Amino acid sequence: MTNKPMEIATLGGGCFWCVEAVLQRLKGVEKVVSGYSGGNAPGKPTYREVCSGLTGHAEVVQVYFDPEMITYEDILMVFMTSHDPTTLNRQGADAGTQYRSVIFYHNDQQKQMAEAVINTVTPYYEHPVVTELSPATIFYEAEDYHQDYYNNNQAQGYCSAVITPKLVKLRQLHADKLKKETI
């Protein structure tokens, strides 16, 4: 990361591999870290514990971004159009509270912007948006093998079947916000 002041967004929209792969391709995003947040289990949870559904944590990413290059609103618009915010505790075949759609806001401005973005995208969906809006809580970084997952495992079945189509959609909907790289 650079020494410029970065802002943080914490978002969950299903499997963190998907959210990470999408958001790390945006201009102005310096770093995306996969992890867990929003639960009530004591101590740092493991992937297996979070997948059990007993910790209350969601799979999330923390996005470190340069607000002079990309706005929080832009990040939220990409996020809200890169997953299905109308399915409760599910994204595709991934089901459970750990896969919920959630925006963890870090201040009142982020909360207000998240509310505005949710209101903006809601009319475009056939079903009600169920994205949870909650104050940011402790973020626990996921295990090393979850970090930069898509970039390290593009040939893996889940990546090619689930993540690659999201990246194609990202290019179609938000090409102006992408770094110059091949998807």
N, C-alpha and C positions, 0 to 999 in steps of 0.2 A: 504494500500500500504506500501511497505517497504521504508526505507530511502535511498535506492540506487537511483542514477540518472536514471530517466525514460525518454524514448523518447515518442513522441506522433505521432500517425497517425490519420488522419481524413478521413473517407471513407463513401460513400453512394452508396448503391446498391439495391434500392427498399425499402421495409419496414425496418425500423431500428431494429425491433424485430428480424428479420432474421439475419441481419449482426451481431448484438450483440451476438446472441446465438452461431453463428459459431465461431467468433473471441475470445470469452471469454473462449473457450475450448482449446486454444493453450498454450503450455508450454511457459513461459516467459511473457505472457500477465497478467498483474497485475490487470487491471481494464478496463472496457468498459462502457462508458456512452453514452446513447442515447440522441440525440438532433437535432438541426437545424442549418444550415449554408448555406452561399452562396446567401442569399437574400438581398433585399434592403429596407425592411419595417423598419420603425423606432421602436426602443424599442424591448423588448423581445416578440417574437411571441408565440402564443398558438398553440396547435395541430390543433384546428379547423381552425385557420387562415392559417396555413401552408397547410392543406388539401384543402383549397379553391383554391390554386394555385396562389393567388394574391400576396403573399409575395416574391416569387422567391426563397425561401429557399428549400433546399433538406433535407429529413430525413437522418441523418448521425449518425455515432458513432465516439467518440474519444476513441482511444485505447492507453492506457498507458502500455508500454512494456519495458522489460529489454533487451537492445541490446546485452548483453553478453549471453542471453539464446535463443533469437530469433531475426532474422534480419528483417529489414524493407522489404527487398526483399521477405522473406518467408511470411510475413503477406500479402503483395500484391499478391503473387501467390495464396495463399489460398483465398483471397478476389476475385480475378479475375476468379477463378474456382468454386466459390460458388454461383454466380449469372450469369445472362446472360448479358454480357457487349455489346451485339450487338443490343439490343432493346432500341430504343430512348424513354426516359421518360416512361418506362413501365417495370414491372417485374410481369409476370403472369397476374392476374386480376387487379393488382394495377397499375393504369395509372395516369399520370400527371407529371409535371416537378419536383414535390417533390420526385418522385421515380427514378430520373435519376441516372445513373451510374456515379460516380464522385470520383476523388481522389483530395483532398485538400492538397497540399504539404506545408510543414513548412519551407523548406530551399532548396537551389539549389541541394544539394545531393539527397534529396527526389524527387525532380522534375526529375533529371536525372535517378534515379532508376525506377521511375514510367514509364518514357518513355521506358526504357529498358524492363521492364516487359510487358508493352503493346505490344511492338514489338515481344517479345518472344511468347506470347499467341495468337496473331492475326492469325498465320497460322493454328491454331487448330480449328478455328471457320469458319463456312460456309459463314457467313455474316461479313461485316466490324465491327470492334470494335468501339463503339461510346462513350466510357468512356471519360468524360470531365476531363481535367487536369487543375486545377486552383490553384492560391495561396490561402493559408488558410486565412479565414476571421473570423469574430467574431463567436464563437461557443456559442449557447444558449442551456443550458441543458433542456431536455424535462421534462414534468411533472413527478412526482414521480411514478405514476402507469405505466409508460412506461419503467422504469428501471428494469433490470433483468426479463423482461417480460416472456420469455419462461420458465425459471426455476420456476417461480411462477404460471404459467398457462398452464402446459403441456397438460392437458386434454381438454383445450379450442379447438374448432374446427379448427381455423386457425393454431394454433400451431401444432396439430397432422397432419393436411393435408398438410401444407406448410413447416413448420420449421423442423419437425422430418425427412422428407426425405432429407433435406439439410444436416442434421447432419449425416445421414447414408452415404451420398455421401462423406462428409468430412472424415469420418472414412476410407472409401475405398481409397480415393485419398491421404490423408495426415496423416495416422495413426502414422507415426514417429514424428509428431509435436504436438500430442495431450497430454494433461494432462492425468494422469491415473484416468479416471472416466468413468462411463457408459453413453452412449448416448442413 
